[in-house]
Structure formats: C-alpha cells, structure tokens
Amino acid sequence: MKIAKWLKRIGMALLLIIILVLITGFIFEELSRSKAEKIQADGQFAEVENHKMHYLQKGIGGPTVVFETAFDPAGHLQWYHIQQDLPKNYTTFSYDRSGILWSERGANPKTGEKIAEELHTLLEKSKVPKPYILVGHSFGGMLTRFFVKKYPQDVAGVILVDSQYPSDEKYLSPELYKMVNQGLPGGFLKFANTFGAARLMFSNMFPATAQYQYQNSIMPALLYKSADATLEEQDHMKSIKTEAAAINSFGSIPLFVITAGDKTRYNSFIKDQKIKNEILTAWDKMQKDLLNLSTDSRQIIVEKSGHYINQDQPEAIEDAVNDMVKKITVQ
C-alpha cells in the first residue's frame, strides 16, 4: 500500500516537472519570437501575388546567378557566404521561398510549378538583368526543372549541386527507397517548435566558424517562421518528384552537375556497409543520369565533400559559377 502511494507521488511529481518544463519552454519560445521580430532583414522585399518575399542581391550587371535552396529552413542563408565571395561584376540573387525566414507564406500551394512562378515574379519585380543561371542544391536542383520548363527563354545555364534525382526508385531497392524518403517527423517538430526545443536542436546547423556566425544566429532565431513551410514542402515532396521526373530535357542549355565525392559521407549515420555501398553506387548513377538533361553537360566531382558542398567546399561552387558565366558570355 505504501509502495503504491509512493509511486503515485513520484508520478505526480514527474507530471508536475513536465508541465513546468513545457510552460518554461513555451514562455522561452514566445520571448524568443518577440525578439526575433525585431531582427532587420539583410536583403530586400518585393510583392508577389499578395505577399512579400525576401531576396538578397549582390553585384551589378548580367547575367544573374539565381540560387535555389535545398529542403532546408535556412533559405538564402545557405548561399550567403558564397555571394560574398563571388565577383561583383555580375549579379547574384538568393531568396527565401514562401514561408521561409523573412518571406511571408502567401496562399499559393507548395507545388513545383507555383514555386517557379513565384521565383520568376520575384526576379521580374527585382529587375535583375537577364539571362539567368540557375544554381540548385539537392531539392532546389529538382525545382530548377520547373523553372526551365516554364521560362526556357530566360535561362542561359543550370548548375545542379548534388541534386536530388526525382525518379530515385529506379536505382534504389524498396528498403533503401523507404529509408531515404521517410522524411522528417512533422508532428514532433511542430511540438518542439511550440515549446522552444526546435531552435535549440537547430542552433548549430552551420559549421561553428567565424564565417558562419551570422547564419548560425539568424537561422534558429527565425526557425519558428520556417518550420511549418519546410514541413509543408515535405508534404508535397512526392507529387513534386513525380512532376519533376516528367521534365527530362533542358535542350541545349549548358548544364554543370556538381557531385559530392566523399565516400565516407554516410559513415556517421549508416553503419551497415552493404546499405552504405548501395546508396553510394545508386547516387553516383543518379548524378550521371542528370547529365542527360542537356546536350551540353559536364560533371564536376568534389572528392572531399559531402552533400552540403556549399559548406564543405564552397569554392567548388564558386569556380563552377565563374566558369558558367564565362561560358555563356563568350557564346
């Protein structure tokens, strides 16, 4: 009887502690959001279909290099350091997709076509010079297909940075396909976002160096804005992949396929050597297949880089951008 009483008391105490932790987390999150609302945006805004979208523009003159971010709550911050390093005699342009960081969500669905339309309108409103060179990382690489299909006359070149391959089921076993496409735990992340845990979980998304100090301060501060839109993109991922797979040609638009080459990049989270070998082999095949998108394509393998080449070896992307600018301005 005494044991039952003690267990009940312990249970009540644990429940009280959990409630106090949640209340503290909620208050912490609300105060953090209030503080984040005062952070000055680093770029400019334009009205796109009744909502404001944020972009960061560097340099002057043409062409304009347009960066499309991965499935990532960091938005334009993934390109921030690269834009600082690229020459200023042509324009570079990064932006936050609707609902990410400083861009308002708006009412458009998160489809590949609508994302392309919003980007095109944003480019037109910002009056950056044409033609465009599209640079897309991972999911962003897949999104470039929709832009090329809809606005081919505006696109002079495409650079895919370890891009997603929309028909990955062709190269993956059913087990591996399920593993790599399982996505983020949406319910848990929404809960964590409400009670302050998400901003702590993503506090060091970028390398802990002086070069990324700004990104590491802004991204978690504004995560409460970005989280829902990112998870919404995940909800549309399957349909976006299906539609992107049907866009299988850029014609003769010059294409660079930049591929991660570090064979140890999965070691930290995949222990099974057979699975590791399978995904490495499949990824290599998918990256080579991307070359077939254009009749004028070449592959650049970055041997010591993982998937986030823009962080591991940003100079590889910078070199490719400069090469593409030279290529299209000579033609």
C-alpha positions in Angstrom: 0.0 0.0 0.0 2.8 2.4 0.9 4.7 1.5 -2.3 1.6 2.4 -4.3 1.3 5.7 -2.5 5.0 6.5 -3.2 4.6 5.5 -6.9 1.6 7.8 -7.2 3.5 10.7 -5.6 6.5 10.1 -7.9 4.2 10.0 -10.9 2.5 13.3 -9.8 5.9 14.9 -9.3 7.2 13.8 -12.7 4.0 15.1 -14.3 4.4 18.5 -12.5 8.0 18.7 -13.7 7.0 18.0 -17.3 4.3 20.7 -17.1 6.7 23.2 -15.6 9.3 22.4 -18.4 6.6 22.8 -21.1 5.4 26.1 -19.6 9.0 27.4 -19.3 9.7 26.3 -22.9 6.6 28.0 -24.2 7.5 31.2 -22.4 11.1 31.0 -23.7 9.8 30.4 -27.3 7.3 33.4 -27.1 10.0 35.7 -25.8 12.5 34.5 -28.5 9.9 35.1 -31.2 9.2 38.6 -29.9 13.0 39.3 -30.0 13.3 37.8 -33.5 10.6 40.0 -34.9 13.0 43.0 -34.4 15.8 41.4 -36.5 16.5 43.5 -39.5 16.3 41.6 -42.8 19.6 41.5 -44.7 18.0 41.9 -48.2 15.0 43.5 -49.9 11.4 42.7 -50.4 9.0 42.5 -53.3 5.3 41.9 -53.5 4.5 38.5 -55.1 0.8 37.6 -55.5 -0.3 39.5 -52.4 2.5 38.5 -50.1 6.0 39.8 -49.5 9.1 37.8 -50.5 12.6 38.4 -49.4 15.7 38.3 -51.5 19.4 39.1 -51.3 21.1 40.7 -54.3 24.8 41.3 -54.8 26.7 42.7 -57.7 25.6 44.6 -60.8 25.2 43.7 -64.4 24.4 40.5 -66.2 24.0 37.6 -66.2 22.2 37.0 -62.9 23.1 33.9 -60.9 19.9 32.6 -59.1 20.4 30.3 -56.1 17.7 27.8 -55.2 18.0 26.3 -51.7 17.5 22.7 -50.7 14.7 21.3 -48.5 16.0 23.5 -45.7 14.7 26.1 -43.2 17.8 28.2 -43.7 16.6 29.7 -47.0 19.0 32.1 -48.7 21.5 31.8 -45.8 22.9 28.6 -47.4 24.3 30.9 -50.1 25.2 33.9 -48.0 28.9 33.3 -47.8 29.2 32.3 -51.5 27.5 35.5 -52.6 30.0 37.5 -50.5 32.9 35.8 -52.3 31.7 35.9 -55.9 32.8 38.7 -58.3 30.6 41.8 -58.2 30.7 42.4 -62.0 27.6 40.2 -62.4 24.5 39.8 -60.2 23.9 37.1 -57.7 20.5 36.5 -56.3 19.3 34.3 -53.4 15.9 34.3 -51.8 13.6 32.7 -49.2 10.8 30.6 -50.6 7.3 31.5 -49.3 7.1 31.0 -45.6 10.8 30.6 -45.1 12.8 33.1 -42.9 11.7 36.6 -43.9 9.3 35.6 -46.8 5.6 35.6 -46.0 3.8 32.4 -46.6 1.1 33.6 -49.1 -1.7 31.5 -50.3 -0.1 29.5 -53.2 0.2 25.7 -52.8 3.7 24.3 -52.5 3.9 22.8 -55.9 7.0 22.9 -58.2 5.1 25.0 -60.8 4.0 27.6 -58.3 7.4 27.8 -56.6 8.8 28.5 -60.1 6.2 31.1 -60.9 6.8 32.9 -57.6 10.6 33.0 -58.2 10.1 34.3 -61.7 7.8 37.1 -60.5 10.3 37.9 -57.8 13.1 38.2 -60.3 10.9 40.4 -62.6 10.0 42.7 -59.6 13.6 43.0 -58.5 14.6 44.0 -62.1 17.8 41.9 -62.1 19.3 41.5 -65.5 18.6 38.5 -67.8 19.6 35.9 -68.7 19.6 33.7 -65.5 22.0 31.0 -64.4 20.1 28.7 -62.0 22.1 27.1 -59.2 20.1 24.5 -57.3 21.2 22.3 -54.3 19.5 19.0 -53.6 15.7 19.6 -53.6 16.5 23.0 -55.1 18.2 21.3 -58.0 15.0 19.4 -58.7 13.0 22.6 -58.5 15.1 24.1 -61.3 13.3 21.8 -63.8 10.0 23.6 -63.3 11.6 27.0 -63.9 13.4 25.8 -67.1 10.3 24.2 -68.4 8.2 27.4 -67.9 10.7 30.1 -68.7 13.4 28.5 -71.0 13.9 31.8 -72.9 15.2 33.4 -69.6 17.7 30.6 -68.7 21.2 30.6 -70.0 22.7 27.9 -67.8 22.0 25.5 -65.0 24.3 24.3 -62.2 23.0 21.3 -60.1 24.7 20.9 -56.7 24.4 17.3 -55.6 20.9 17.5 -56.8 18.0 15.2 -55.9 17.0 12.8 -58.6 13.2 12.6 -58.9 13.0 9.0 -60.1 15.2 7.6 -57.4 13.1 4.4 -57.2 14.8 3.3 -60.4 18.2 2.9 -58.6 17.2 2.1 -55.0 15.9 -1.1 -53.5 12.5 -0.9 -52.0 14.0 -0.9 -48.5 16.5 1.8 -49.2 13.9 3.9 -51.1 11.7 3.8 -48.0 14.6 4.7 -45.7 15.8 7.8 -47.8 12.3 9.1 -48.4 10.9 8.7 -44.9 11.2 12.5 -44.2 11.2 14.5 -41.0 8.9 13.7 -38.1 6.5 16.5 -38.7 4.3 16.1 -35.6 7.3 16.0 -33.2 9.0 19.1 -34.9 5.8 21.1 -34.7 5.5 20.3 -31.0 9.2 21.1 -30.5 8.7 24.4 -32.3 5.9 25.4 -30.0 7.9 24.7 -26.8 11.3 26.1 -27.7 13.1 22.9 -28.3 13.4 23.2 -32.1 15.5 26.4 -32.0 17.9 24.6 -29.7 18.0 21.5 -31.9 19.0 23.6 -34.9 21.2 26.1 -33.2 24.4 24.8 -34.9 23.2 23.9 -38.4 26.1 25.6 -40.0 29.8 25.0 -39.1 30.9 26.6 -35.9 33.4 29.0 -37.5 33.5 32.8 -37.8 32.5 32.6 -41.5 29.1 31.2 -40.4 28.5 33.2 -37.3 25.8 35.3 -38.9 23.9 32.2 -40.3 24.1 30.4 -37.0 22.5 33.4 -35.3 19.7 34.1 -37.8 18.5 30.6 -38.8 17.5 29.3 -35.3 16.1 32.7 -34.4 13.7 32.6 -37.3 13.1 28.9 -37.3 9.6 29.4 -35.9 8.7 31.0 -39.2 10.4 28.5 -41.4 9.4 25.2 -39.8 5.8 25.0 -40.9 6.6 26.0 -44.5 9.5 23.4 -44.7 7.2 20.7 -43.4 4.6 21.8 -45.9 7.2 21.3 -48.7 7.8 17.8 -47.3 4.1 17.1 -47.6 4.2 18.0 -51.3 7.6 16.2 -52.0 6.1 13.1 -53.5 4.0 15.0 -56.1 6.8 17.4 -56.8 9.1 14.5 -57.6 6.6 12.8 -59.9 6.0 16.1 -61.8 9.8 16.8 -62.0 10.5 13.4 -63.4 8.4 14.2 -66.4 10.6 17.3 -67.1 13.6 15.4 -68.6 15.2 17.8 -71.0 16.8 21.2 -70.9 17.6 21.1 -74.6 21.0 22.6 -75.3 21.1 24.9 -72.2 24.6 24.4 -70.7 24.5 22.2 -67.6 27.1 21.5 -64.8 26.4 18.6 -62.5 28.4 19.1 -59.3 28.6 15.8 -57.3 29.7 15.0 -53.7 32.6 12.6 -53.9 33.5 11.8 -50.3 33.0 8.1 -49.9 32.8 8.3 -46.1 30.0 10.9 -46.0 27.4 8.4 -44.7 29.6 6.8 -42.1 28.2 8.8 -39.1 24.6 7.6 -39.6 24.8 4.4 -41.7 26.7 1.5 -40.1 25.7 -1.3 -42.4 28.4 -1.5 -45.1 26.1 -3.1 -47.6 23.5 -0.3 -47.4 26.2 2.3 -47.5 27.7 0.8 -50.7 24.2 0.6 -52.2 23.4 4.2 -51.6 26.8 5.4 -52.8 26.5 3.4 -56.0 22.9 4.5 -56.6 23.8 8.2 -56.0 26.7 8.0 -58.5 24.3 6.5 -61.1 21.6 9.2 -60.5 24.2 12.0 -60.7 25.5 10.7 -64.0 21.9 10.3 -65.4 21.4 14.1 -64.6 23.9 14.8 -67.4 21.3 13.6 -69.9 19.1 16.6 -69.1 21.2 18.7 -71.6 23.1 18.1 -74.8 25.8 20.4 -73.4 26.6 19.0 -69.9 29.6 18.1 -67.8 30.1 16.6 -64.3 32.3 18.1 -61.6 33.1 15.6 -58.7 34.1 17.3 -55.5 36.2 14.5 -53.9 36.4 15.7 -50.3 32.8 16.9 -49.9 29.6 15.5 -48.5 26.1 16.5 -49.6 26.4 20.1 -48.4 29.1 21.1 -50.8 28.1 24.8 -50.2 29.5 24.3 -46.7 32.2 21.7 -47.2 33.8 23.2 -50.3 32.0 26.3 -51.4 35.0 27.2 -53.7 33.9 24.4 -55.9 30.6 26.0 -56.5 32.2 29.4 -56.9 34.5 28.1 -59.6 31.6 26.4 -61.4 29.6 29.6 -61.3 32.5 31.7 -62.7 33.1 29.0 -65.4 29.4 29.1 -66.4 29.4 32.9 -66.5 32.4 32.8 -68.9 30.8 30.1 -71.0 27.6 31.9 -71.6 29.1 35.4 -72.1 31.6 34.1 -74.7 28.8 32.4 -76.7 
